[in-house]
Amino acid sequence: MCRTFGHKISLDNIANELQKPDTPFISPLKDEYYSFPSPEDLSKAVLEDFSNLGTGYRAAYLSSAVHDVLSGKIDLESLSSASDEELFSVLTSMYGVGKKVADCTMLFGFGRTGRFPIDVWMQRILDKYYSGKFDTSPYPDTA
């Protein structure tokens, strides 16, 4: 998706960062890097474009998400300041986004450490050791 719809990132910029003594960067592993595409970059993509990237059944979800953002149904700018409950509600209102994907997005995309995804393996641990549920309320913002 990045190569197809993103913008090529200049390795010269990365090389300049590598010269700084306190840089968090390491040497580039590839010759080419691409930015993650913005909704505007994806605006001309159709369902088949997403399918051709190997996204399978998720192609429709991606297409719908782009439409939601471009139409104003989803306001990306307001999401980072939304409460956890509001953010979860917005995310799960999107086509194809369930509880696990919303929790993944909140944790990894928004840094909301009060959320974490429960996949089948986590649920098995909860079932085996915690009677199916673990109360995270004593650990606010560190679930």
N, C-alpha and C positions, 0 to 999 in steps of 0.2 A: 504494500500500500504506500509506504514511504517513497520507494523508488518510482512508482507509477504516478502518484499524485503530489508528492512532496517536492521540496526544492533542494537542489544539490547544495551541500554545505562545503564551503571552501576549506581545504585542508591547510591553507596558509594561515587562516585564523586559528586553527587548532595548534599548528606549529608555533605560532607566536605565544599562545598560552603555555605551551610546554617549556618555554624558555624562562618562565617566571619561577623563582625558587619555591614559592609556596603553592604552586599549582596542584589542584586535585586531579588533573588529567594524567593519563598515561599515554605512551606512544600509540598512535592510531594503528589498529589491527587490519584495516582495509584501506584501499585507495579511494573509495567513494563513500560518502555518507549523505543521507537525505533527512530532511526535517519531517516531523509527523505532519501530515496535511491538515490544514484548517478546514472548517466547514465550507468556506468559500472555495478552497481548492477542490473539494469533493462535490461541489454544486452541479457540475456537468456529468458526474458519474451516474450511470443507470444501473439497475439491478444486475445486468449481465457483466458490467465492469467489475463489480464486487465479486460475482461468482467466478470470474476468470482469475481472480487472485487466490482462489482455492478456499474461500470462506464457507463454502457449502451452504447449509441452511441459514447461516448467520448473515448471508448477503442481504436478505430482507430486513433484518434488524439494523444493519448498518445504513441501508438506504433510508429507512424510517427515521433513524436518529439524525441523519443529515437534514432531512426534511423538517423534523421538529425544531432543530436549531435555526435553520434558515427562515422558517415561517414565524419564529418568535414564540412558539409554544414552549420551548425550553430556552431559558435565558442563562447562558453559561456564566456570564459575569456575576449574576446574583447567587449562583450555587455555592460558591466558596464561603459566602457570609451567612448562608442558611443554617438553621439548627440541624442537628443530626436527624431529627424526626422529619423536618421539612425536606431535607436532601434525600432521605430514604424514600419519602412519598413521591417526590418528583422522579427519581430514578426508576422506581417500580411502576410508575405510570407509563413509562416508555415501552413500546412494543418489544417483546422478547427479553425484557429485564425482570428477572425474578429476585428473590431475596438474596441468593448467593452472589449473583453478579452485582447487585446493588452494594452489598457489603464489601466485595472485592474493590469496587470502584471507590467507595468511601475510604477504605483503608489505604489502598495503593495510589489512588488518583487524587484524593483530597487530604491524606494524612490524618484521617479520623481514627485514632487508635482505640476509640471506644467501640469499634465495630470489627468483626472478623468473620470471614466466610465459614460456613459450616457445610463441608462437602460430605460425601458418603463416609469417608474415612474418619473425619472428625466426629460425625454422628455415631459411628460405631464405638469410638472411645467414650463419648458421652453416655451411650447406652450401657456399656460394660462397667464403667467406673463411677458414673454420676447419676444413675437412674434416668438417663435420657436428657438431662438438662443441667447446666452449670450456671449458678447465679453469679453474674458478673457485677451486680450492683455494689458490692463492697470494693470494687476496683474501678471506679469511674475513670473514663478516658484511657484505660489501660487494659481493655478486654483482651 
